[in-house]
């Protein structure tokens, strides 16, 4: 009786897999030691009986294996505890095979004992228990596939309603569940969970619910999950309520039963908005962004506090940013900015808001600068105001950099020509810069403010900001390179307003900061004295004369030369005053007179030429602008060109926009050559402009010459390599293959260019293939794969056309796999049918894996065609299975056979439909334009119209659609 009770106790311990409660280390060790002692006693007894009976009782051998396995588990727990307690530095040096050899010995003995018993007693009626031991042993040793096979055998050899059968089903269900074979796990869990045998029922039912969900059986999934939830309240079962509360909302959402979800959580006293917020976050993590957005939007309706509203909007703002929901993004940003002002955002939320407003402001500004919306005034106006609002929010959340936000807001209005709105923003940027001691931004804002004021702003803006702008600039940079000119303009502005006191103050400041500029001082002095002379203020005139006589102002002894210079200076001043007043015709006339005057020296001539070019630019006469700009460049020294490089960029850009490509390129190249050895900040710009235009005009020789000269001018690879890449792409576009490989070699030397080489290389490969050089084309495509794999490992971005090219290579191989799948035909006898069917499923699995991998590359062409192959492969296999009719069989056999095949084909049909829906969703949500779109979108085999011109090119509208 004692031995029987001991056997029952240990068998129960083995079958239930009971874990030792980790109360204290000493208690655990003591209990483990006691259990090992009990097992050793039983093992000796069973071994003795087995030997005594000549190993003729399979039940004794089975029990011996059970005890060996249980002792192995206990020893492994003991070894693992010691292993984890070892210091990290020593643990790395331990030979694990040697460390765990004792438990491994007992595992091996248990397995050998079972195998001998099974071989010797083939008709033993408890073979299910034996296979369960083998399965459990394999599971312990991480032999997953072997474990699955043994659990399957244990199920087959056990009585259908036995404990071992149910435990085998659950073990197999877990294996299939973890592999994603939810149809199999669902069937096994259903059979095993008919009876609520133990406390683990709630956990297994949780997995069954997920299996239902993955198979699209949402109602069953919800019912099973709610039943597990109710049983979790019973202490007899494992409590799965937390996991269920987390996942059940997702089930309801997928099933389109949001109202039922709300009712469930209300009934169980849970916060609806909190749960939906968690579900929304989960959906975002799973990449289900559309569902996440809807769930989070619904959550807002049930918010109970401002904090919840903030948390939900923080999640929504990133979704709106990702999918271009501009208006919602702006509204959400407004709300969060208001909450920031109230102090309701935590540091992480502030960073998210800051990132979003900064990104959107920069993005919209970039679009406006790139003239994306120039053809739609309404959209451009809304975008401009939106950018300004984002910049103001940026200034709010980052007050230490508010000056930058105001400056960029001004730049945005400047880019769209709204100079009257730009001016106050630049002025505010100057104030904020002074508060935050940001000299750099203050200088940029001051420059921009002055440029804006020269762009034809209204009279009030000029009156309010012109003189303060000059004064602000000089306050931050009283002795800078441009400060001399600004002093002169400020002096002229004060004189223009008849504010002689202000002009005198400017004169004195200029003298203090530019003491060596005697000639300019004399010009200012002459105007001051002339003003007093003309106004009859003899006292003031006499005072200034005394200051000259005292030597306070240096006067050129050669009076005639001084007068000549003074007159010339006054001429420029009058012309400049005309320009400030908007009298461009009068200004042009004045500068032309100065340029043509025989008394004008070269210095004045080039200044006049430059100013004439500026005026013609402002009046839109590109021919005159180009001619005078060319004269100015010829006459100017490199340093002088650098001084006015921004204006020269405007000239070349204006010519380009007016499609005067030859003139734009010639002027850009001339300036590039002349400033080659200088530290010009715009040297790169002139180089790029000239190169781009030469390539656009197919002047490859001029582009190559320009590229060859670039290194001598100090340009680095960051400019030269993109230039060669543009050259390469234009060669490919023009089918000029002569120097193609030479350019490829130059670019290959820098691996960061490899992603950019994929697409042009694909054009070369296509050309080689077209002329019959198939092997050479293959070599090029092998190199393309190398480019791509290297870029992928280095986490470099690959252009979309490059992804298309790689996708097409892999799609060709995928197409071959699909052809092999359809070429393999099903045929009887049954052995051959089953063999071919299994082979087809293996091929289908490989096709699915490869197709999804291709779709994940990000190529629109690859995504749609890969899903087309997936749908076709699944549907063709399903049709072949369903339509197959065994020949030479009875009607009853054929009917039964086809009924079974209908069940086998149903998941294939479901999977094909899922893939089809996924493809359609991706086409619509990601705006994919692919030749295969019609395969998914056009119903009833309708013909998709395509239009081609004489060259064979598809005609498309401005949006890129056919």
ABEGO torsion letter per residue (X at the ends): XAAAAAAAAAAAAAAAGBBBBBABAAAAAAAAAAAAAAAAAAAAAAAAAAAAAGGABAAAAAAAAAAAAAAAAAAAAAAAAAAAABBAAAAAABBAAAAAAAAAAAAAAAAAAAAAAAAABAABAAAAAAAAAAAAAAAAAGBAAAAAAAAAAAAAABBAABAAAAAAAAAAAAAAAAAGBAAAAAAAAAAAAABBABAAAAAAAAAAAAAAAAAGBAAAAAAAAAAAAAAAABAABBBAAAAAAAAAAAAAAAAGBAAAAAAAAAAAGBBAAAAAAAAAAAAAAAGBAAAAAAAAAAAAAABABAAAAAAAAAAAAAAAAAAGBAAAAAAAAAAAAAAAAAGABBAAAAAAAAAAAAAAAAAAAAAAAAGAAAABAAAAAAAAAAAAAAAAAAAAABAAAAAAAAAAAAAAAAAAGBAAAAAAAAAAAAAAAAAAGBAAAAAAAAAAAAAAAAAGBBAAAAAAAAAAAAAAAAAABAABAAAAAAAAAAAAAAAAAGBAAAAAAAAAAAAAABAABAAAAAAAAAAAAAAAAAAGBAAAAAAAAAAAAAGABBBBABAAAAAAAAAAAAAAAAAAAAAAAGBAAAAAAAAAAAAABAABBAAAAAAAAAAAAAAAAAAGBAAAAAAAAAAAAAABBAAAAAAAAAAAAAAAAAAAAAGBAAAAAAAAAAAAAAAAABABAAAAAAAAAAAAAAAAAGBAAAAAAAAAAAAAAGBBAAAAAAAAAAAAAAAAAAGBAAAAAAAAAAAAABAAAAAAAAAAAAAAAAAAAAAGBAAAAAAAAAAAAAAAAAAAAAGBBBBAAAAAAAAAAAAAAAAAAAAAAAABBBBOBAAAAAAAAAAAAAAAAAAAAAAAAAAAAGBAAAAAAAAAAAAAAAAAAAAAAAABBBBGBBAAAAAAAAAAAAAAAAAAAAAAAAAAAAAAAAAAAAGBBBAAAAAAABBGGBBBBBBBBAAGBBBBBAAGBX
